[in-house]
């Protein structure tokens, strides 16, 4: 009896020790989440700093121009420019109108597009190209966890970038003298719309990445799709018989200047529709990417 009791006591102690050690070992999915954050943080920091500085610099440059001079320049533009921009030219002559250009400026779009395409292309085809997908696939987690981690990190990063351009403009408005007093909250609809567009493009890129094996090909396809969507949107605006083409472009709901400058009573329901469409497309694309990735074979890197 004494020997048996001693064995049982030792066994109980071993089980308790193993349970304690197991509690100290992170869940396998922790490796997936930590890798997603580790791969993205440097690009996010650099992009955020760049947008903050650009926002401040842009507001400072706009403070150097007199509103009357801007109005004279806008009056000289051809008539097709107004439908192309989507907002009345008179609104753009105001201080808020000039600052609203930040949300459609090529620098802002390139940085946000770089984040969306860079993170979206990395989720599957990027890992395959680097030869690290074999390691990830051996972890005892479901494949959709890899896509989910990337989607969450990318979404948080898109929100940080959108807030960065807004923060940079707020910094500029607080440090330079403007012709009119501007309320920073006026630009929040544009911030949300920029975030929604970035997340949408990231989701569509992740969908392409889920069935591809080359990251560079994924980037080319996603970049080409963005350019094609921009062209289709432009044609739909300028060619009246082709207005129906706007339904074929994922960028049609991207209208930050319209949401910033027009009457809030008009733009409030419009903002819900635009942002819900972009976020819905992004979520649907990520869900489709998770399904495709869960069912495909993983080829060797090349």
N, C-alpha and C positions, 0 to 999 in steps of 0.2 A: 504493500500500500504506500509506504514511504517513497519508494522509487517511482511509482506511478504518479504520485502527487508532485514529485519534483519535476518529472517530465512535463506534466500539464502546466505547471507554473512557468517553466522555461518557455514552453510553446506560446502561452498567453503573452509572455513578455516579448517574444519575437514578433508576434502579430501586432502588438501595440507599437513596437519599434518600426516595423514596416509601414504601418498606417501613418505614423508620424513623418517618416521620410517621404512617403508618397504625397503627403500634404504640402511638402516643401518643393516638390517638382512641379513646374508649371504645366498646365494642360497643353497637349500638343498643338491646339489651335493658337496658343500664345505665340508660338514661333511664327505662324503665318501673319498674325497681326503685327508683331514687332518688326518683321521683315518689311511689311507694307509701309510702316511709318519710317523705318530706317532708309528705305530706298527713295523716299519722297521728300524728306525734310530739307535737304540742301537746295533742291530746285524751288521749294516753297519759300524758303527764307530769301534767296536771291531774287525771286520774282516779286515778293512782297516789298522788299526794300526798293527795287527798281520802280514799282508802281507808286509807292509813296513819294519818292523823289520826283518822279515824272508829274504826279498830280500837283505837287507844290510848285514845281517849275512852270507848269502850264498856266496855273492861276496867276502866277507872277507875270508871265508874258502877256496874258489877257488884260492885266491891269495897266499895261503900257499903251493900249489902244483906246482911243476915244470912241464912245458909242456912235457919234455922228460919222466918224470915218468908216466904221464897220457897216453902218447903214448905207453909205454911199457905195461901198464895194458890193454889197448884196443887191442893190438896185441895178447894178450893171450885169448881173448874172442872167443867163438865158432863162426863159420861162420853164423849161423842162427840169430845172434844178430843184424847184420846190416839190413837185411830186416825187422826184428821186430821193430827196431827203426825208419826206414824209411829215414835215412840220412847216408851218408858215415861216417865210424868211424874216418877217417882222419879229417873230419870237426869238430867232437866232441872234438878232441885233442886241437884245437885252444882255445884261451881265450874266444872268442865269443861263440864257441860251448859249452864250459863248463857252461857259464852263461845262455845259452839258455835252459838248463835243468830246470831252474826255472819255465818255462811255462808248463812243463809236470810233475813237481815234485808232489809227493803225497800230500804234505802239501798244495800247491797251489790248487790242484784239490779238496781236501777235503773242503777247505774254500769256494771255488767257488760253489762246489756242495751243500754245506750246505746252501749257500745263495739262490741258484736256487730252491732247493727242499723245503727249509723252506718257502720262499715267495710264491712259486707256490702252495704248499699244503694248505696255509693259506687262499687263496682267497675265497673258498667256503666251503670245508669240514672242514677247521679249524674254520670258523665262526659257522658252524652248531654244531661242537663238543663242542664249548664253550657256545653255547646257545645264541650267539649275532646276528645270522643271522635273527631271527625274528624281531629284532629292525631295522636292516638295511633294511629289506624288507618293513617296514612301511614308509620309506622315499619316498617322491614323486619324485623319479628318476627311470629311466629305469635300469633294472638289469645289462645290459651290461656296465653301467657306473662303477659298482663295479669291473668288470673284467678289464676294461680299466685303472682305477686308479692303480690297482695292477700291470698291465703290464708296465705302465710308470715308476712307482716307482722301480720295479724290474729291468727294463732296465737301468735306471739311476744308480742304485746300481751296476749292473754288469759292467758298464763302469768305475765306481769309483774303483771297486776291481781290474779290469785289469790294470788301471792306477796306482794303489797302488803298485802292484808287480813291475811294470816298474819304478816307482818313488823310490822304495827301492833299486833296482839294480843301478839306476843312482846315488843315494846317496852313495852306496858302491863304485862305480867306481870313484867317486870324492874324496873319503876319503882314499882309499887304493892304493897301488902300484901294478899295473898289468904288466905282461910280455909284453903285446901288448897294443897299444892305441886303444881304442874302441869308436866308435861313438854311442851314445845312440839311435839315430834315427834308427839304424840298427834293433832294436828289436820291432819297432812299428808294423810291420806286425804280429808278434806274439801276441802283445797286442790286436789288433783288432780281431784276430782269437780266443783268449781266451774269449773276450767279447761275440763274436757271439755264441760260444759253450755254455756259461753260460746262455745266453738269450734263446737259443734253449731248453735246459734242463728245464728251468723255464716254458716255454710255454707248453711243454709236461706234466710237473707235474700239471700245472693249468688245463689242459684238463682232467687229471685223477680226480683232485679235483672237477671238475664241476659236475660229476655224482656220486661222493661218498659222504658219510656222516661222515666218520671217518678219521681224519687227519693222525693218525698213519698208517692206511691201505694205504692211499695215499702215504705216505713217503716210505713204504715198496715196493709198486708197482713201484714207480719212481726210487728208489734206485736199485731194481732188474732189471729194464729195462736198467739203465745205466751200470750195471755190465754185463748184457747179451750183450749189444751193444759193450762193450769193448772186450769181449771174441770173438764175431763174427769178429770184426775188426782184432784181433790177428790171428785168424785162416785164414782169407783171406790173410793176409800177409805171413804167414809161409807155407801154403798149396797151392801150385801153381794151382792144379785143382780146388780148391775152391776159386779162386780169385773173382769170381762173387758174393761171399757172402758180399763183401764190400758194395754192393748196399743195403744190408739189415741192415746196421748199421748207426745210426744217427751220430756216432762219426767219420766216415770215412773222412769227410771234416775238422776234427780237426787235423791240422798238423802245429803247430806253429814253431817247430824246422826247418822243411823243408822250411817254408816261410822266416825264419831268415837267414839260412845258405847258401842256394843255390843261384845261380845267379839271381839277381833281374829281368833280362830280361825274365827269365823262370818263376819265381814265381809270377810276377805281374798279368798276366791273371789267374794264378792258384789261387791267393788270392781272386780275384773277384768272381771266381766260388765257392770256398770253403765258403767264408763268406756269399755270397748271398744265398747259399743252407741252411746254418745254420739259418740265419736270416729269410729266407722264411719259414722254418719249424716252427720256433718259432712264427712268426706272424700268420701262418695258425692254429697252435695249440691254440693260444689265441683267434682267431676268432671263432674257433669251440667251445672252452670253453664258450664263451659269448652266442653262440646260444643254447648250451645244458642247460646252467644255466637259460637262459630266458624262457625255456619251461618246466623245471622240477618243481615238487613240492618240498617244503621245509619241510623235516621231523623234528620232535622234537628232541632235543638233548638227548643223552643217555650216 
